[in-house]
Structures are given as C-alpha cells and as structure tokens.
Amino acid sequence: MLAESSSLLQSANLDSMDSHESFMETRVFILNPLIFLVIFLAHVVASSAQLSFGFYAASCPSAEFIVRNTVRSASSSDPTIPGKLLRLLFHDCFVEGCDASVLIRGNGTEQSDPANTSLGGFSVIDSAKRVLELFCPGTVSCADIIALAARDAVELTGGPAVLIPTGRKDGRVSAASNVRPNIVDTSFTINEMIKLFSSKGLSLTDLVTLSGAHTIGAAHCSAFSDRFQADSKGKLLLIDSSLDKTYAEELMTHCPAGASPSITVNNDPDTSLSFDNQYYRNLLLHKGLFQSDSVLINDNRTRGQVENFANDQESFFASWAQSFLKLSAVEVKTGNAGGGETILLCH
C-alpha cells in the first residue's frame, strides 16, 4: 500500500505539470466576456459558504492531485466511472447539502432509498481517501473528495476544467426519508424541477445547464419505463409522443418487458463517454432518455437555452463552470461549528 501510495504521490507531482497545461488550455476557452462573471461568482460562492481556494495548500498540498490521479486511474480501467462520480455528487448535494452523507451505510440511511441503490463510484472515493490518510491524516474531508472527483470526471471526459473552493466538512445525518423530497425524479414536470432547484439556490439557467450532466453516464431501464406500457401480450408500446419513434424502438429492444434490473442504457446514445453538448442536440431530435429531459424543449422558458447549448458547446461549457460551482457549494458544512467533521473512512 505504501509503495502504491508513494507512486501515486509521485504521479501527483507530475500531474501538477499536466494540470497546469490543462488549465492553460482552459484559460484559452474561458477568455471571453463570461470569465469575469465566473471569477466573481467563484469568490462569492467561496465567501458565502466559508469555503476557500487552496484550502489544503498548507495542510495537504497534493490533495487535489491525488484525487485527480485516482479518478484518472479508475476511469482508464472502467470508462463508466466519470458518469457515476458526477451522479454521486448530485445525489449528495441535493440531500443534506454537499456533506458526503450519501456515503454513510446502514439501515435507514440515504443509501437505502431506492433512488440511491444504483449509485456507483464509491470505491474511487475510498481509494482517494486511503491515500490521503497516509500522507495527510484526518485532513481532507470525504465531501471535498466527492466534489473534486466529480469536477475531475468532467474534465477527464473532455469537459471544462473548473476551479472550485474546498473546506467542506462531512455530515453526520443520513436519512432515507430525506431523499425523495430532495431528488429529481425522471418523471418530473418542468415546474417540479424548477421548484426543487430553486430550493437549493439554483436558477432556471442552472437547471438547464446541470441537466447536461446526462451527456455521460447510464440509466437502468426502470428510470424511463414510464414512457412505455405493456400490451396484453407483454409487448411494450410507446405512450410518450414526445419521444422519437425510432429511438423509442431502440430503447424497447434494449429494455423489453421483464428486462433484467441490471440492464443499463447510455444517457447519450451517441457520445456516451464524452462530456460535450450532444445531450442538447439529442433533445432537439426528441431523443432525451428521461421525461425530465424532454420537458426542457417543450417549455418556452427552457427551449431557447437548449437550442443555444446545442449550437454552441463553448457557451455550454462556460455556463457549466458557473452552475457546477454553485452545485458543489449547496448547503455545505464548514468550520467546527458547521455541524460537520472530517471522518477517517468515507464508505
């Protein structure tokens, strides 16, 4: 373990050079009028949540590089990891805030709710934590690891690099009863989603932007089964007219009636391993996997932004940087009086 960890740390130092080059490339991308808004918003988020950039600069200077290398290594072995890590952040932050409470095991915890039983990426968080505990014992929170891992997952699949503040503490409360009222269901209407996002301090723009997370990852058949209905012979029929018929046939072939609960379908049928704007292009072609995706083009309040992102990936990436920053700071716990702590084992 020590040899493995030492190798990871050396790799982390080398990664700092790669990361610098990556951020240099990103600066080329963000050198547009939105750069000042992104920087301003970053400082507002950091200040309001008592987070800070470079929080571990003195106590664990290689923290972010260790997390990045762990995510990169895991993703090279399993390309589905980035989508799982991004989904894990959403499910953590929307319930009790970004405090790693989704990692707590046991009866009646968040993990025990059906909405969370298909979550993945836990082993990546655990691996990063083990290495960090060797070099910086009791220093880096699981909540920060989840946020950093999701951030890195996006960049490693071709998305924008985003600087986020750290200093989150881990929560002590994890209750299954808190999950359903705080998680977007795939059958939600646009108004239901707007209400939920607003309760987290996220705007309509954030809603459309963060829905772009569905450009990577996969879903089980049950997540979109409400768009179909079985006839008397057990054959599925399309009952949602907002879905492209050819795409619907593909989904019914892949997920027939009585399909195994373990079967999954890519959220993005075209570029499922790349973080890009294909998700929005799919929406315009009526190929949104979930009903909660399709409603974005059926409402005048959101269709324009979908069309913009479908035609301009740079615009999507710039908006993602802002919205992801806000997501990763939802109801965080900070400081000794913030109701959190830094736990030694994440999962």
C-alpha positions in Angstrom: 0.0 0.0 0.0 2.8 2.4 0.9 4.6 1.7 -2.4 1.4 2.2 -4.3 0.7 5.4 -2.4 4.2 6.7 -2.9 3.8 6.0 -6.6 0.5 7.9 -6.6 2.1 10.9 -4.9 5.0 11.0 -7.4 2.4 10.8 -10.1 0.5 13.6 -8.5 3.6 15.8 -8.7 3.9 15.0 -12.3 0.2 15.6 -12.7 0.6 19.1 -11.4 2.5 19.9 -14.6 -0.2 18.2 -16.7 -2.8 20.0 -14.7 -1.1 23.3 -15.3 -1.1 22.7 -19.0 -4.7 21.6 -18.8 -5.7 24.8 -17.1 -3.7 26.8 -19.5 -5.8 25.2 -22.3 -8.9 26.0 -20.3 -7.9 29.7 -20.0 -8.0 29.8 -23.7 -11.5 28.6 -23.6 -12.7 30.9 -20.9 -11.1 34.1 -22.3 -14.5 35.5 -23.2 -16.8 38.1 -21.5 -18.0 35.4 -19.1 -14.6 34.9 -17.5 -15.1 37.9 -15.1 -18.6 36.6 -14.1 -17.1 33.1 -13.4 -14.3 34.5 -11.3 -16.7 36.8 -9.4 -19.2 34.0 -8.8 -16.4 31.8 -7.6 -15.4 34.2 -4.9 -19.0 34.9 -3.9 -19.6 31.1 -3.6 -16.4 30.6 -1.6 -17.2 33.5 0.7 -20.8 32.8 1.3 -20.1 29.1 2.1 -16.9 29.8 4.1 -15.0 27.7 1.6 -11.7 28.8 0.1 -9.5 28.2 -2.8 -6.3 26.4 -1.8 -7.8 25.3 1.5 -5.3 22.4 1.7 -2.3 24.4 0.4 -0.5 24.1 3.7 -2.1 21.1 5.3 -2.2 18.7 2.3 -0.7 20.4 -0.8 -1.1 17.4 -3.1 -4.7 16.7 -2.1 -6.3 17.7 -5.4 -3.6 15.9 -7.5 -4.1 12.7 -5.5 -7.9 12.8 -6.1 -7.3 13.6 -9.8 -4.9 10.7 -10.3 -7.2 8.3 -8.5 -10.1 9.3 -10.8 -7.9 9.1 -13.9 -6.6 5.6 -12.9 -10.1 4.3 -12.2 -11.6 5.8 -15.3 -8.9 4.2 -17.5 -9.9 0.8 -16.2 -13.7 1.5 -16.2 -14.9 4.2 -18.6 -18.3 4.4 -16.8 -16.7 5.8 -13.6 -16.9 9.5 -14.6 -20.7 9.3 -15.1 -21.0 7.6 -11.7 -18.9 10.2 -9.9 -20.9 13.0 -11.4 -24.2 11.4 -10.4 -22.9 10.8 -6.9 -22.2 14.5 -6.4 -25.8 15.4 -7.4 -27.3 12.9 -5.0 -25.0 14.0 -2.2 -25.5 17.8 -2.6 -29.3 17.7 -3.1 -29.8 15.8 0.2 -28.4 17.5 3.3 -26.1 19.5 1.2 -22.6 18.6 -0.1 -21.5 16.7 3.0 -20.8 13.1 2.0 -23.9 11.9 3.9 -24.7 9.8 0.8 -21.7 7.6 1.7 -23.0 6.6 5.2 -24.1 3.0 5.3 -26.8 1.4 7.4 -30.5 0.8 7.6 -32.5 3.9 7.1 -29.6 5.9 5.6 -29.7 7.7 2.3 -28.1 4.8 0.6 -31.0 2.5 1.5 -33.5 4.6 -0.5 -34.3 3.0 -3.9 -33.3 6.2 -5.7 -29.7 5.7 -4.4 -29.3 1.9 -4.6 -27.9 2.2 -8.2 -25.3 4.8 -7.3 -21.7 3.9 -8.0 -18.2 5.3 -7.8 -17.8 4.6 -4.0 -14.6 2.7 -4.5 -13.0 5.7 -6.2 -13.8 7.9 -3.2 -12.5 5.2 -0.8 -9.3 4.8 -2.8 -8.5 8.5 -2.8 -9.3 8.7 0.9 -6.9 5.9 1.8 -4.0 7.6 0.0 -4.8 11.0 1.5 -5.0 9.4 5.0 -1.5 8.1 4.6 0.0 11.5 3.7 -2.4 13.9 5.4 -4.2 12.0 8.2 -7.5 13.4 9.3 -7.3 16.4 6.9 -9.2 16.0 3.7 -13.0 15.5 4.0 -15.0 12.9 2.1 -17.3 15.8 1.0 -14.4 17.6 -0.7 -13.2 14.3 -2.3 -16.7 13.8 -3.9 -16.8 17.3 -5.2 -13.2 17.2 -6.6 -13.7 13.7 -8.1 -16.9 14.9 -9.9 -15.1 18.0 -11.1 -12.2 15.9 -12.4 -14.5 13.4 -14.0 -15.9 16.1 -16.2 -12.6 17.4 -17.3 -11.2 13.9 -18.0 -14.0 13.1 -20.4 -13.5 16.3 -22.4 -15.4 18.8 -20.4 -14.2 22.1 -19.0 -11.8 22.3 -16.0 -13.4 24.1 -13.1 -11.7 25.7 -10.1 -13.7 25.0 -7.0 -13.1 26.0 -3.4 -12.7 23.4 -0.7 -13.1 23.2 3.0 -16.4 21.2 3.2 -17.0 19.1 6.3 -18.6 15.7 6.4 -22.2 15.4 7.7 -23.4 13.2 10.5 -27.1 12.9 9.4 -28.1 10.5 6.7 -31.8 9.5 6.5 -33.6 7.7 3.7 -36.7 9.9 4.4 -34.8 12.9 3.2 -34.0 11.5 -0.2 -37.3 11.5 -2.2 -38.3 15.1 -1.3 -34.9 16.3 -2.5 -34.0 14.3 -5.6 -35.3 15.0 -9.1 -37.4 12.1 -10.3 -37.1 11.3 -14.0 -40.8 11.8 -14.4 -40.8 15.3 -13.0 -42.5 18.2 -14.9 -40.6 21.4 -15.6 -42.4 23.2 -12.7 -41.5 20.4 -10.2 -37.8 20.7 -11.2 -37.8 24.4 -11.1 -39.2 24.3 -7.5 -36.7 21.8 -6.3 -33.7 23.6 -7.9 -34.9 26.9 -6.5 -35.0 25.3 -3.0 -31.2 24.6 -3.4 -30.4 28.1 -4.5 -30.1 27.1 -8.2 -31.7 29.0 -11.0 -33.6 28.1 -14.2 -30.3 28.5 -16.1 -28.6 26.2 -13.6 -31.4 23.6 -14.2 -30.9 23.5 -17.9 -27.1 23.6 -17.6 -26.8 20.9 -15.0 -29.2 18.7 -16.9 -26.3 18.5 -19.3 -24.6 16.1 -16.9 -26.7 13.5 -18.8 -24.2 13.8 -21.6 -22.3 11.0 -19.8 -23.4 8.1 -17.7 -26.1 5.4 -18.0 -29.5 4.6 -16.5 -31.4 1.4 -15.7 -34.5 0.6 -17.7 -36.8 1.4 -14.8 -35.7 5.0 -15.0 -37.6 5.6 -18.2 -40.1 2.8 -18.2 -42.9 5.3 -17.6 -42.7 6.3 -21.3 -43.9 2.8 -22.3 -46.7 0.5 -21.5 -47.0 -3.3 -22.0 -50.0 -4.6 -24.0 -52.0 -7.7 -23.3 -49.3 -9.8 -24.9 -46.5 -8.3 -22.8 -45.1 -6.2 -25.7 -44.1 -2.7 -24.9 -45.8 0.2 -26.6 -44.7 3.8 -26.7 -47.1 6.1 -24.9 -45.0 9.2 -24.7 -45.5 11.1 -28.0 -42.6 13.5 -27.2 -40.1 10.7 -27.8 -38.6 10.0 -31.3 -40.2 6.7 -32.5 -37.0 5.2 -33.9 -35.2 6.0 -30.7 -38.1 4.5 -28.7 -37.8 1.3 -30.7 -34.2 1.0 -29.8 -35.0 1.5 -26.2 -37.7 -1.1 -26.2 -35.4 -3.6 -27.9 -32.7 -3.0 -25.3 -35.2 -2.9 -22.4 -38.1 -5.3 -23.3 -40.9 -6.0 -20.8 -39.5 -8.0 -17.9 -35.9 -7.0 -18.7 -33.3 -7.7 -16.0 -33.0 -4.9 -13.4 -29.2 -4.8 -14.1 -29.5 -3.7 -17.7 -28.5 -0.1 -18.4 -28.8 2.3 -21.3 -26.5 5.2 -22.1 -28.0 8.6 -21.3 -26.5 9.9 -24.5 -26.9 7.3 -27.4 -24.2 9.0 -29.5 -21.2 10.1 -27.4 -21.8 8.5 -24.0 -18.2 8.6 -22.9 -17.6 12.3 -23.8 -18.7 15.3 -21.9 -19.9 17.5 -24.7 -23.1 19.3 -25.9 -24.5 16.2 -27.7 -27.1 15.9 -25.0 -28.8 19.1 -26.1 -28.6 18.1 -29.8 -30.3 14.9 -28.8 -33.1 16.8 -27.1 -33.8 18.8 -30.2 -34.1 15.4 -32.0 -36.6 14.2 -29.4 -34.0 11.7 -28.1 -33.9 12.7 -24.4 -33.8 9.5 -22.4 -36.0 10.7 -19.5 -39.2 12.5 -19.4 -37.5 15.2 -17.3 -35.1 15.7 -20.2 -37.8 16.0 -22.9 -39.7 18.7 -20.9 -36.8 21.1 -21.4 -37.7 21.5 -25.1 -41.4 21.6 -24.6 -41.3 24.7 -22.4 -40.6 28.2 -23.7 -38.7 29.1 -20.6 -36.0 26.5 -21.3 -36.1 25.7 -25.0 -34.1 28.7 -26.0 -31.2 27.7 -23.7 -31.3 24.2 -25.0 -31.0 25.4 -28.6 -28.2 27.7 -27.7 -26.2 24.9 -26.0 -26.9 22.6 -28.9 -25.4 25.1 -31.3 -22.6 26.4 -29.1 -20.6 24.0 -27.0 -18.4 26.8 -25.7 -21.5 28.5 -24.3 -22.5 25.3 -22.6 -19.0 24.8 -21.0 -18.9 28.4 -19.8 -22.3 28.0 -18.2 -21.3 24.6 -16.8 -18.4 26.2 -15.0 -20.7 28.6 -13.2 -23.5 26.2 -12.4 -21.2 23.4 -11.2 -19.5 25.8 -8.9 -22.9 26.6 -7.3 -24.0 23.0 -7.1 -20.8 22.0 -5.3 -21.4 24.6 -2.6 -25.1 23.7 -1.9 -25.7 23.8 1.9 -22.1 22.9 2.7 -21.0 22.4 6.3 -17.8 24.3 7.2 -15.7 25.0 10.3 -16.0 23.5 13.7 -19.4 25.0 14.3 -20.9 24.0 11.0 -22.4 20.7 12.1 -19.8 18.6 10.3 -16.4 16.9 10.8 -13.7 15.2 8.8 -14.3 11.5 9.0 -11.5 8.9 8.6 -13.4 6.4 6.4 -15.6 7.6 3.6 -17.6 4.4 2.9 
